Amino acid sequence: LKSNKLNIEVELFQSNHEGEIIDKLHRTFDGNYDGVIINPGGYTHYSISIRDAIEVLNIPVIEVHLSNIFKREGFREKSVIAPVCKGQISGFGVYSYLLALQAFSIMKESD
């Protein structure tokens, strides 16, 4: 997908398998990616493996969630992913993704 308005090209990827997510993150080392938007779902709260895969990337990563994880059950308030990300956007439904795209567009313009 390509957005002329934000001047960003987007590749979509979805998997319910932790190893596939990690493999995809590692493929960003090929130099064809300027950033990653990730919604780690339930992995947010316990996947040290995804956290480690993000931590070694040399591109910015934004964590997104459709719901506000801080308004949900107590165990959902803790993200092991957020500390290794550029930022986190949550609670805006599908707009969380759009806000992350806007953030990348702004970061790209400021380079």
Secondary structure as the mmCIF struct_conf table of DSSP 4:
data_model
#
loop_
_struct_conf.conf_type_id
_struct_conf.id
_struct_conf.beg_label_comp_id
_struct_conf.beg_label_asym_id
_struct_conf.beg_label_seq_id
_struct_conf.end_label_comp_id
_struct_conf.end_label_asym_id
_struct_conf.end_label_seq_id
STRN STRN1 LYS A 2 SER A 3
TURN_TY1_P TURN_TY1_P1 ASN A 4 ASN A 7
STRN STRN2 ILE A 8 GLU A 9
BEND BEND1 ASN A 16 ASN A 16
HELX_RH_AL_P HELX_RH_AL_P1 GLU A 18 HIS A 26
HELX_RH_3T_P HELX_RH_3T_P1 ARG A 27 ASP A 30
TURN_TY1_P TURN_TY1_P2 GLY A 31 ASN A 32
BEND BEND2 ASP A 34 ASP A 34
STRN STRN3 VAL A 36 ILE A 38
HELX_RH_3T_P HELX_RH_3T_P2 GLY A 41 HIS A 45
TURN_TY1_P TURN_TY1_P3 TYR A 46 TYR A 46
HELX_RH_AL_P HELX_RH_AL_P2 ILE A 48 GLU A 55
TURN_TY1_P TURN_TY1_P4 VAL A 56 VAL A 56
BEND BEND3 ASN A 58 ILE A 59
STRN STRN4 VAL A 61 HIS A 65
BEND BEND4 LEU A 66 SER A 67
HELX_RH_3T_P HELX_RH_3T_P3 ILE A 69 LYS A 71
BEND BEND5 ARG A 72 ARG A 72
HELX_RH_3T_P HELX_RH_3T_P4 GLY A 74 GLU A 77
BEND BEND6 VAL A 80 ILE A 81
HELX_RH_3T_P HELX_RH_3T_P5 ALA A 82 VAL A 84
BEND BEND7 CYS A 85 LYS A 86
STRN STRN5 GLY A 87 SER A 90
BEND BEND8 GLY A 91 PHE A 92
TURN_TY1_P TURN_TY1_P5 GLY A 93 VAL A 94
HELX_RH_AL_P HELX_RH_AL_P3 TYR A 95 SER A 110
#
